[in-house]
Amino acid sequence: SYPSSLAVMLDSIYTISSLVDTVYKKFVFQTLQLNSYDIMRQPISKPKLAKVVMRYLSDDIIIKAKEDKLKYHLSDIQKLPYPFSYLRVDKNDGFMICNSNSCFGHEKDFNSVKEVIKTRVNI
């Protein structure tokens, strides 16, 4: 089986919404709203679309830092305790931890970032 084109597009648009501009989030919401009956009735038949729904409901976590700091921790992103974590190059000192609405943490090292995310998502 392969993911539907709708699910791939929505996943990409939601990523753009989180990393570039939140105005795209309304398109994701409207599309999910139109397809919500099918998704909730049989999520197993549309697994990628169901994942987009879970991602939309729980929101992304974006870790912002300078490019050289992010490159060093590129492999660590897979080990974070939250599945919808993304990296974004920024010019601040340290690591900023944000969701799509606001930032909720500023840490100096990546181990502290892990701890903040762990406490934030109650793991």
Secondary structure, DSSP 8 states (H G I E B T S, - for coil): ----HHHHHHHHHHHHHHHT-GGGHHHHHHHHHHHHHHHHH-GGGSHHHHHHHHHHHH--EEEEE-HHHHHHTTGGGGGSSSSSEEEEE-SSSSEEEE-SS-EEEEESSHHHHHHHHHHHTT-
